Structure formats: structure tokens, C-alpha cells
Amino acid sequence: MDDLSSLTSRELKGELRKAEEKYRQLCDKRDELNQKARVLREERDMLNEEKKKLIEEMKKAKEERDRLVKIMKEHKKRRAEYQQQAKELIKKKREQRGKYKGNSLFLKAEELKLEIRRLEYEQETVPMSPKEEERIIKEIKEKKKEYEKLKEHLKEQKTVEIDLENLDNAINQLFEMADKEHEMVVKYYKESQEFHNKFLKLVDEIANLINESNQKHKEYLDMKKRADEYHRKAMELKGKILAIRKERKERYEKAMKMLEEFNIKARAFMDEEEVEKFIEDNMEKLKKEGKITIGL
């Protein structure tokens, strides 16, 4: 800080006026930046509140998805059990092939039927690339065509053993039960996928909100830092203002004391400007000798 004692009273007054004006400007700018920082903080907090709500929605979507997947897996397990039982019966028919040679076409048709069902289940429930799905659809069409040809040949057969008929009924019943379970698998799979897609969408939205919130927080910190810098400068200037005021007060009191010591009767009629002029006119003498002489 400049040596205030080297300044005249007029210069000191001018310095005070400039410092006070600069102080007001710094405070105004500080307050403006603090207001902008408050707005950024509020925007950041709003984004965080929205994020919390979406996180709750995401949790609920995940819970519902997991619940549906669990039910789907139960139906899938039963479907597999019925299919396995049907395979075992078909295997039994194959073992009887020696006894029922005339029904070999029927066994082949049943095997084709089972294979077609397996491929259809795979197409409907297993995630795959468009190219792989196209391959499976083509294979299903070819096997269905082959199955229809076998059915025509089977119509030409005159007799079917009663034991095989019973096996056929059991196989058909198992396939029907497997089909019902498959319908439930598809139903719960679709429902779970809806919640899974909702879950993924919420994950993306939350990620975007986090990025926005982080950006707002960064802007808030930058704005607050600028405001703090203006506050620091204002406080430094305030120290200077207080020092100038103190210097002026000390000079005024010292001058008044000297006036009293010399019993200047006109003292009571002097205003502030006259006192300052008196101080300024006698400053050098005051600093050197610590006293002045005024003629009345």
C-alpha cells in the first residue's frame, strides 16, 4: 500500500473517493457473479433430483424385468422337461423299429416334427443376428416341406400297431403341453424385454443427467472462483479505504487539537474543507516541528 502520510489532504480525499468507487464496482461484480453461481447451483441440484427419480424408476424396471425372467425360466424348464419326455418316447419307438418296420416313415416324421419345433423355439427365444435368423427360417421351411411329403406317404400305410398309437398319443400330449409352456415362455420373454428396454433407456438418460450435472457443477465452481476473486480484491481495497479514513481522522483530530492549543477562536466557524485546507497548508511544518503558528 502507498505511504499515505506523503499525500496531501486533497490527494488523500481523492484517493478515498476513487477507492470507494472501485470498491462499489468490485462488490457489484462479485454480487453479480455470486447470483449467477447460485443459478448454476440450483440447476445442478435440479438435475441431481431428476437423476434420483430416474434411478428409482430404473430400479423398479430392473426388479420387474428380473421377476418376469424368473417366471419365464420356470416355464422354460417345464417345456424342456416335456420335450425330453417326448424324445424318450420317440427313442422308444426307434428301438421298436425292428418290430414295426412299416412305421419307419412315421418315426422319421416325428423326428422331423420335433426338430421343426426345436428350431422354431430357438428362433423365437434366442437372440441372434439377422443372418443367423434367416438361415434358421430357411431350414424350418425345408424341413416342413419334407415333413408334408412324409405325411402323404404315411397316409398310404394301411396299418399302425396299437402300441405305437399309444406312444403317438403320449408324444402328442407331451408336445401340446410343451407348446403351452412355450407360449408362456414367449409371453414372459416379451414382457421382460419391454422392461429391459425401459431399463436400458433409463440408464442412458441417467448417464446424460450425470454428465449435465457434472458440467453445471464445473461451471458453478468456475463462477464461484471468479466471485471469490472479486471479493478478495474488494476486501483488499476495503483495507485501503479504512487506512485512508483512519489517516484522515488522525489528521483532523491532530489539527483540531492544535487549534485548541493555540486557542483559535475562529475554530468553531471552520467547516471540513477549511480544516482540510488548514491541514494541507501546514502539513510540512506539522510533520517537521509537530507544531504550527497561526496569526489571529
C-alpha positions as CSV (number, residue, x, y, z in Angstrom):
1,M,0.0,0.0,0.0
2,D,1.3,3.5,-0.8
3,D,2.6,5.7,2.0
4,L,-0.5,7.7,2.9
5,S,1.5,10.2,5.0
6,S,3.2,11.5,1.9
7,L,-0.2,12.6,0.4
8,T,-1.8,15.9,0.9
9,S,-5.3,16.1,2.4
10,R,-6.7,16.9,-1.1
11,E,-4.9,13.9,-2.6
12,L,-6.0,11.7,0.3
13,K,-9.6,12.7,-0.2
14,G,-9.3,12.0,-3.9
15,E,-7.7,8.6,-3.2
16,L,-10.6,7.8,-0.9
17,R,-13.2,8.8,-3.4
18,K,-11.6,6.6,-6.2
19,A,-11.1,3.7,-3.8
20,E,-14.7,3.8,-2.6
21,E,-16.0,3.9,-6.2
22,K,-13.7,1.0,-7.2
23,Y,-14.9,-0.9,-4.1
24,R,-18.5,-0.5,-5.1
25,Q,-17.7,-1.8,-8.6
26,L,-15.9,-4.8,-7.2
27,C,-18.8,-5.6,-4.8
28,D,-21.4,-5.2,-7.6
29,K,-19.4,-7.6,-9.9
30,R,-18.9,-10.0,-7.0
31,D,-22.6,-10.0,-6.3
32,E,-23.5,-10.5,-10.0
33,L,-21.2,-13.5,-10.2
34,N,-22.5,-14.9,-7.0
35,Q,-26.0,-14.6,-8.3
36,K,-25.0,-16.5,-11.5
37,A,-23.3,-19.1,-9.3
38,R,-26.5,-19.6,-7.3
39,V,-28.5,-20.1,-10.5
40,L,-25.9,-22.7,-11.7
41,R,-26.0,-24.5,-8.3
42,E,-29.8,-24.6,-8.4
43,E,-29.8,-26.0,-12.0
44,R,-27.2,-28.6,-10.9
45,D,-29.4,-29.6,-7.9
46,M,-32.5,-29.9,-10.1
47,L,-30.6,-32.2,-12.4
48,N,-29.5,-34.3,-9.4
49,E,-33.1,-34.5,-8.1
50,E,-34.2,-35.7,-11.5
51,K,-31.4,-38.2,-11.6
52,K,-32.6,-39.6,-8.2
53,K,-36.1,-40.1,-9.5
54,L,-34.9,-41.8,-12.7
55,I,-32.6,-44.1,-10.6
56,E,-35.7,-45.2,-8.6
57,E,-37.6,-45.9,-11.9
58,M,-34.6,-47.8,-13.2
59,K,-34.5,-50.0,-10.0
60,K,-38.2,-50.7,-10.3
61,A,-37.8,-51.6,-14.0
62,K,-34.9,-53.9,-13.2
63,E,-36.8,-55.6,-10.4
64,E,-39.9,-56.2,-12.7
65,R,-37.7,-57.5,-15.5
66,D,-35.9,-59.9,-13.2
67,R,-39.3,-61.1,-11.8
68,L,-40.6,-61.8,-15.3
69,V,-37.4,-63.5,-16.3
70,K,-37.6,-65.8,-13.3
71,I,-41.2,-66.8,-14.3
72,M,-40.1,-67.3,-17.9
73,K,-37.3,-69.6,-16.8
74,E,-39.8,-71.8,-14.8
75,H,-41.9,-72.3,-17.9
76,K,-38.8,-72.8,-20.0
77,K,-37.7,-75.6,-17.6
78,R,-41.1,-77.3,-17.8
79,R,-41.1,-77.0,-21.6
80,A,-37.7,-78.7,-21.7
81,E,-38.9,-81.5,-19.4
82,Y,-41.9,-82.2,-21.6
83,Q,-39.7,-82.1,-24.7
84,Q,-37.3,-84.5,-23.1
85,Q,-40.0,-86.9,-22.2
86,A,-41.3,-86.8,-25.8
87,K,-37.7,-87.5,-27.0
88,E,-37.5,-90.5,-24.8
89,L,-40.8,-91.9,-26.2
90,I,-39.6,-91.3,-29.7
91,K,-36.4,-93.2,-28.8
92,K,-38.6,-96.0,-27.6
93,K,-40.3,-96.1,-30.9
94,R,-37.0,-96.2,-32.6
95,E,-36.0,-99.2,-30.5
96,Q,-39.1,-100.9,-31.7
97,R,-38.2,-100.2,-35.3
98,G,-37.4,-103.9,-35.8
99,K,-40.9,-104.9,-34.8
100,Y,-42.6,-102.1,-36.7
101,K,-40.6,-101.7,-39.9
102,G,-43.7,-100.5,-41.7
103,N,-43.8,-97.4,-39.4
104,S,-40.3,-96.2,-40.1
105,L,-41.7,-93.3,-42.0
106,F,-43.8,-92.3,-39.1
107,L,-40.8,-92.3,-36.8
108,K,-38.9,-90.1,-39.2
109,A,-41.9,-87.8,-39.5
110,E,-42.0,-87.5,-35.7
111,E,-38.3,-86.7,-35.6
112,L,-38.8,-84.1,-38.2
113,K,-41.7,-82.6,-36.2
114,L,-39.6,-82.4,-33.1
115,E,-36.7,-80.8,-35.0
116,I,-39.0,-78.2,-36.5
117,R,-40.4,-77.3,-33.1
118,R,-36.9,-77.1,-31.7
119,L,-35.8,-74.7,-34.5
120,E,-39.0,-72.6,-34.0
121,Y,-38.3,-72.3,-30.3
122,E,-34.7,-71.3,-31.0
123,Q,-35.8,-68.6,-33.5
124,E,-38.4,-67.1,-31.1
125,T,-36.4,-67.0,-27.9
126,V,-32.7,-67.0,-28.6
127,P,-31.1,-63.6,-29.6
128,M,-29.3,-63.9,-32.9
129,S,-28.0,-61.9,-35.9
130,P,-30.4,-61.3,-38.8
131,K,-28.2,-63.6,-41.0
132,E,-28.4,-66.4,-38.5
133,E,-32.2,-66.0,-38.2
134,E,-32.6,-66.1,-41.9
135,R,-30.6,-69.3,-42.0
136,I,-32.9,-70.9,-39.4
137,I,-36.1,-69.8,-41.1
138,K,-34.8,-71.3,-44.4
139,E,-34.0,-74.6,-42.6
140,I,-37.5,-74.7,-41.0
141,K,-39.2,-74.2,-44.4
142,E,-37.2,-77.1,-45.9
143,K,-37.9,-79.4,-43.0
144,K,-41.6,-78.5,-43.1
145,K,-41.7,-79.3,-46.8
146,E,-40.0,-82.7,-46.2
147,Y,-42.5,-83.3,-43.3
148,E,-45.5,-82.7,-45.6
149,K,-44.1,-85.2,-48.1
150,L,-43.7,-87.8,-45.4
151,K,-47.3,-87.2,-44.2
152,E,-48.5,-88.0,-47.7
153,H,-46.6,-91.3,-47.7
154,L,-47.9,-92.1,-44.2
155,K,-51.5,-91.9,-45.4
156,E,-50.7,-94.7,-47.8
157,Q,-49.8,-97.0,-45.0
158,K,-52.6,-99.3,-44.1
159,T,-51.9,-100.4,-40.6
160,V,-50.3,-99.0,-37.4
161,E,-49.6,-101.1,-34.3
162,I,-51.7,-100.3,-31.3
163,D,-48.6,-99.8,-29.0
164,L,-47.2,-97.2,-31.4
165,E,-50.6,-95.5,-31.5
166,N,-50.5,-95.2,-27.7
167,L,-47.0,-93.8,-27.9
168,D,-48.1,-91.4,-30.6
169,N,-50.9,-90.1,-28.3
170,A,-48.5,-89.7,-25.4
171,I,-46.0,-87.9,-27.6
172,N,-48.7,-85.6,-29.0
173,Q,-49.9,-84.8,-25.5
174,L,-46.4,-84.0,-24.4
175,F,-45.9,-81.8,-27.4
176,E,-49.2,-80.0,-26.6
177,M,-48.0,-79.4,-23.0
178,A,-44.7,-78.2,-24.3
179,D,-46.4,-75.9,-26.7
180,K,-48.4,-74.3,-23.9
181,E,-45.3,-73.8,-21.8
182,H,-43.6,-72.4,-24.9
183,E,-46.5,-69.8,-25.2
184,M,-45.9,-68.8,-21.6
185,V,-42.1,-68.6,-22.3
186,V,-42.7,-66.3,-25.3
187,K,-45.3,-64.2,-23.3
188,Y,-43.0,-63.6,-20.3
189,Y,-39.9,-63.1,-22.6
190,K,-41.7,-60.3,-24.5
191,E,-42.8,-58.6,-21.2
192,S,-39.4,-58.9,-19.7
193,Q,-37.9,-57.4,-22.8
194,E,-40.2,-54.4,-22.5
195,F,-38.9,-53.7,-19.0
196,H,-35.3,-54.5,-20.1
197,N,-35.6,-51.9,-22.9
198,K,-37.1,-49.4,-20.4
199,F,-34.2,-50.2,-18.0
200,L,-31.6,-49.5,-20.8
201,K,-33.3,-46.3,-21.8
202,L,-33.2,-45.1,-18.2
203,V,-29.6,-46.0,-17.9
204,D,-28.8,-43.7,-20.9
205,E,-30.9,-40.9,-19.5
206,I,-29.2,-41.1,-16.1
207,A,-25.8,-41.1,-17.7
208,N,-26.8,-37.9,-19.7
209,L,-28.1,-36.3,-16.5
210,I,-24.8,-37.1,-14.7
211,N,-22.8,-35.5,-17.5
212,E,-25.1,-32.4,-17.5
213,S,-24.9,-32.2,-13.7
214,N,-21.1,-32.5,-13.7
215,Q,-20.9,-29.8,-16.3
216,K,-23.2,-27.5,-14.3
217,H,-21.1,-28.2,-11.2
218,K,-17.9,-27.3,-13.0
219,E,-19.5,-24.0,-14.3
220,Y,-20.7,-23.3,-10.8
221,L,-17.2,-23.8,-9.3
222,D,-15.6,-21.6,-12.0
223,M,-18.2,-18.8,-11.4
224,K,-17.8,-19.1,-7.6
225,K,-14.0,-18.9,-8.0
226,R,-14.4,-15.7,-10.1
227,A,-16.7,-14.2,-7.5
228,D,-14.3,-15.1,-4.7
229,E,-11.5,-13.3,-6.6
230,Y,-13.6,-10.1,-6.9
231,H,-14.4,-10.5,-3.2
232,R,-10.7,-10.8,-2.3
233,K,-9.9,-7.7,-4.3
234,A,-12.8,-5.8,-2.7
235,M,-11.6,-6.8,0.8
236,E,-8.1,-5.6,-0.1
237,L,-9.5,-2.3,-1.2
238,K,-11.6,-2.1,1.9
239,G,-8.4,-2.3,3.9
240,K,-7.0,0.6,1.9
241,I,-10.3,2.6,2.4
242,L,-10.2,2.0,6.2
243,A,-6.5,3.1,6.3
244,I,-7.2,6.3,4.4
245,R,-10.2,7.1,6.7
246,K,-8.0,6.4,9.7
247,E,-5.3,8.7,8.3
248,R,-7.8,11.5,7.6
249,K,-9.3,11.1,11.0
250,E,-6.0,11.3,12.8
251,R,-5.0,14.4,10.8
252,Y,-8.3,16.0,11.6
253,E,-8.1,15.3,15.3
254,K,-4.5,16.5,15.4
255,A,-5.4,19.7,13.6
256,M,-8.3,20.3,15.9
257,K,-6.1,19.7,18.9
258,M,-3.5,22.2,17.6
259,L,-6.3,24.7,17.0
260,E,-7.4,24.2,20.6
261,E,-3.8,24.6,21.9
262,F,-3.4,27.9,20.1
263,N,-6.8,29.0,21.2
264,I,-8.0,29.9,17.7
265,K,-11.4,31.5,18.3
266,A,-12.5,31.1,14.7
267,R,-12.2,27.3,15.1
268,A,-15.9,27.0,15.8
269,F,-16.7,28.5,12.4
270,M,-14.5,26.3,10.3
271,D,-16.1,23.7,8.2
272,E,-14.4,20.4,7.0
273,E,-13.0,21.9,3.8
274,E,-11.4,24.8,5.8
275,V,-9.9,22.4,8.3
276,E,-8.5,20.3,5.4
277,K,-7.1,23.4,3.8
278,F,-5.6,24.3,7.1
279,I,-4.0,20.8,7.4
280,E,-2.7,20.9,3.9
281,D,-1.2,24.4,4.2
282,N,0.6,23.5,7.4
283,M,1.4,19.8,6.7
284,E,5.1,20.2,6.1
285,K,5.5,22.2,9.3
286,L,3.4,19.8,11.2
287,K,5.5,16.9,10.1
288,K,8.8,18.6,10.8
289,E,8.1,20.5,14.0
290,G,5.0,19.0,15.4
291,K,3.5,22.5,15.8
292,I,2.3,25.5,13.9
293,T,1.7,29.1,14.5
294,I,-1.4,30.8,13.2
295,G,-1.9,34.5,13.4
296,L,-5.2,35.9,14.6
